[in-house]
């Protein structure tokens, strides 16, 4: 702004000096007492000065026009830059608002995922505890069955009768049987149902063993699933 004012001031000064010079030249025109040669020289000098003055005035006018054009260009550029700045500020505000919405949505989604993962982990833990308890009960039952079968085999090893031998002794009167034969028959009558029950228990044991293997397989699957969920949860939290 100071350069512009200085330049305009210089132009005004030049114009004023030229005008004052023109006035001075007009007041110093030759009179009738001057010789013809002096008149020609004065006329030439005045003509040259007038031409120079017109050139200066013309140049000054051109400078004024150029200055006005440049000022107009500067004003247009200012308007254009201000418009671009407003557009950029509006786009920036929109981007910040969108970022806030996305951040809030991400936080809500992450919280829901964490809650779902926590519930699933709790459910899996309860299922695992149930499976482990059932497995322990099956193992204890299996151990008790083995001990019971062993006791029966040890106690009855010497009193066992075949079905044929039992039928033969059973056909005799009790007063004709010796004491061991009588005990053996009575023992057979007690043991035979137990053997039958033992066979049934053996079948049940095999079924329980298969069921136990199934629970072990389910437990392994649940453990793998739990590990996968924990890995997925950690990955979601950091991404």
C-alpha positions in Angstrom: 0.0 0.0 0.0 2.9 2.4 0.8 4.5 1.7 -2.6 1.2 2.4 -4.4 0.7 5.7 -2.6 4.3 6.7 -3.3 3.9 5.8 -7.0 0.7 7.8 -7.3 2.3 10.7 -5.5 5.2 10.7 -7.9 2.7 10.6 -10.8 0.8 13.6 -9.4 4.1 15.5 -8.9 5.2 14.8 -12.5 1.8 15.9 -13.8 1.9 19.1 -11.7 5.5 19.9 -12.8 4.6 19.4 -16.4 1.5 21.6 -16.1 3.5 24.2 -14.3 6.2 23.9 -17.0 3.5 24.3 -19.6 2.2 27.4 -17.9 5.7 28.7 -17.7 6.4 28.0 -21.3 3.2 29.8 -22.3 4.2 32.9 -20.3 7.6 33.0 -21.8 6.6 33.1 -25.4 8.7 35.4 -27.7 7.5 39.0 -28.3 7.5 40.9 -31.5 10.9 42.4 -30.7 12.7 39.0 -31.0 14.5 38.2 -34.3 13.1 35.6 -36.8 15.9 33.2 -36.0 15.3 33.4 -32.3 11.6 32.9 -33.1 12.3 29.7 -35.0 14.5 28.4 -32.3 12.0 29.3 -29.6 9.2 27.7 -31.7 11.2 24.5 -32.1 12.1 24.4 -28.4 8.4 24.9 -27.4 7.3 22.2 -29.9 9.8 19.7 -28.5 8.8 20.5 -25.0 5.1 20.1 -25.9 5.9 16.8 -27.5 7.8 15.6 -24.5 5.1 16.8 -22.2 2.4 15.0 -24.3 4.6 11.8 -24.2 4.9 12.2 -20.4 1.2 12.7 -20.0 0.5 9.7 -22.3 3.0 7.5 -20.3 1.4 8.7 -17.1 -2.0 7.8 -18.4 -0.8 4.4 -19.5 0.7 3.9 -16.0 -2.6 4.9 -14.4 -4.4 2.4 -16.6 -1.9 -0.4 -15.9 -2.1 0.4 -12.2 -5.9 0.3 -12.3 -5.8 -3.1 -14.1 -3.3 -4.6 -11.7 -5.4 -3.3 -8.8 -8.5 -5.0 -10.3 -6.5 -8.2 -10.8 -5.4 -8.1 -7.1 -8.9 -7.5 -6.0 -10.1 -10.5 -8.1 -7.4 -12.7 -6.7 -8.3 -11.7 -3.2 -11.9 -12.6 -3.8 -10.9 -15.9 -5.4 -8.5 -16.8 -2.5 -11.1 -15.9 0.1 -13.6 -18.1 -1.7 -11.2 -21.0 -1.8 -10.3 -20.5 1.9 -14.0 -20.6 2.8 -14.5 -23.8 0.7 -11.4 -25.4 2.3 -12.6 -24.5 5.8 -16.0 -25.9 5.1 -14.5 -29.1 3.8 -12.3 -29.3 6.8 -15.2 -28.9 9.2 -17.1 -31.6 7.3 -14.1 -33.9 7.5 -13.7 -33.3 11.2 -17.5 -34.0 11.8 -17.3 -37.2 9.7 -14.2 -38.3 11.7 -16.1 -37.7 15.0 -19.0 -39.8 13.8 -16.8 -42.6 12.6 -14.8 -42.6 15.8 -18.1 -42.8 17.8 -19.4 -45.5 15.7 -16.2 -47.5 16.0 -16.1 -47.1 19.8 -19.7 -48.3 20.0 -19.0 -51.3 17.8 -15.9 -52.2 19.7 -17.8 -52.0 23.0 -20.5 -54.3 21.6 -17.9 -56.8 20.3 -16.1 -56.8 23.7 -19.4 -57.4 25.5 -20.3 -60.2 23.1 -16.9 -61.8 23.5 -17.1 -61.5 27.3 -20.5 -63.2 27.4 -19.3 -65.9 25.0 -16.2 -66.5 27.1 -18.3 -66.8 30.3 -20.7 -69.3 28.6 -17.8 -71.3 27.3 -16.2 -71.3 30.7 -19.4 -72.6 32.3 -19.7 -75.3 29.6 -16.2 -76.3 30.2 -16.7 -76.6 34.0 -19.8 -78.7 33.4 -17.9 -81.0 31.0 -15.0 -81.3 33.4 -17.4 -82.1 36.3 -19.2 -84.8 34.2 -15.8 -86.2 33.1 -14.7 -86.5 36.8 -18.0 -88.2 37.7 -17.6 -90.7 34.9 -14.0 -91.4 35.8 -15.0 -92.0 39.5 -17.9 -94.3 38.4 -15.6 -96.2 36.1 -13.1 -96.6 39.0 -15.8 -97.8 41.3 -17.0 -100.3 38.7 -13.5 -101.7 38.3 -13.0 -102.0 42.0 -16.4 -103.8 42.4 -15.6 -106.2 39.6 -12.2 -107.0 41.0 -13.7 -107.7 44.5 -16.3 -110.0 43.0 -13.6 -111.9 41.0 -11.4 -112.3 44.1 -14.1 -113.4 46.5 -15.8 -115.8 44.1 -12.9 -117.2 42.2 -13.0 -120.5 44.2 -16.8 -120.8 44.4 -17.6 -120.4 40.7 -19.7 -123.1 39.1 -20.5 -123.7 35.5 -24.1 -123.8 34.5 -23.9 -127.5 33.8 -22.4 -128.3 37.2 -24.9 -126.1 38.9 -27.8 -127.8 37.1 -26.4 -131.2 38.2 -26.0 -130.2 41.9 -29.4 -128.4 41.9 -31.1 -131.7 40.8 -29.8 -133.4 43.9 -31.6 -133.1 47.3 -30.0 -130.6 49.6 -29.3 -133.3 52.3 -27.2 -135.2 49.8 -25.0 -132.2 49.0 -21.8 -131.6 50.9 -21.3 -128.2 52.5 -19.0 -126.9 49.7 -21.4 -128.1 47.1 -24.3 -126.4 49.0 -22.4 -123.2 49.4 -21.4 -123.3 45.7 -25.0 -123.7 44.6 -26.2 -121.0 46.8 -23.2 -118.8 45.7 -24.0 -119.5 42.0 -27.6 -118.4 42.6 -26.3 -115.2 44.0 -23.3 -114.7 41.7 -25.1 -115.5 38.4 -27.3 -112.4 38.5 -24.2 -110.5 39.6 -22.4 -111.7 36.5 -25.2 -110.7 34.4 -25.2 -107.4 36.0 -21.4 -107.2 35.6 -21.8 -107.9 31.9 -24.4 -105.1 31.7 -22.1 -102.8 33.7 -19.3 -103.7 31.3 -21.5 -102.7 28.4 -22.4 -99.5 30.3 -18.7 -98.9 30.9 -17.9 -99.1 27.2 -20.8 -96.7 26.5 -19.5 -94.3 29.2 -16.0 -94.6 27.9 -17.3 -93.6 24.4 -19.2 -90.8 26.0 -16.1 -89.7 27.9 -14.1 -89.6 24.7 -16.9 -87.5 23.1 -16.7 -85.1 26.0 -12.9 -84.9 25.7 -13.3 -84.2 22.0 -15.9 -81.5 22.7 -13.6 -80.0 25.4 -10.7 -79.8 22.9 -13.0 -78.2 20.3 -14.2 -75.6 22.9 -10.6 -74.9 24.0 -9.6 -74.2 20.4 -12.7 -72.1 19.9 -11.9 -70.1 23.1 -8.4 -69.6 21.9 -9.6 -68.4 18.5 -12.1 -66.0 20.1 -9.4 -64.6 22.4 -7.1 -64.0 19.4 -10.0 -62.4 17.4 -10.9 -60.1 20.3 -7.3 -58.9 20.7 -7.0 -58.3 17.0 -10.3 -56.3 16.9 -9.1 -54.2 19.9 -5.9 -53.1 18.1 -7.3 -52.8 14.6 
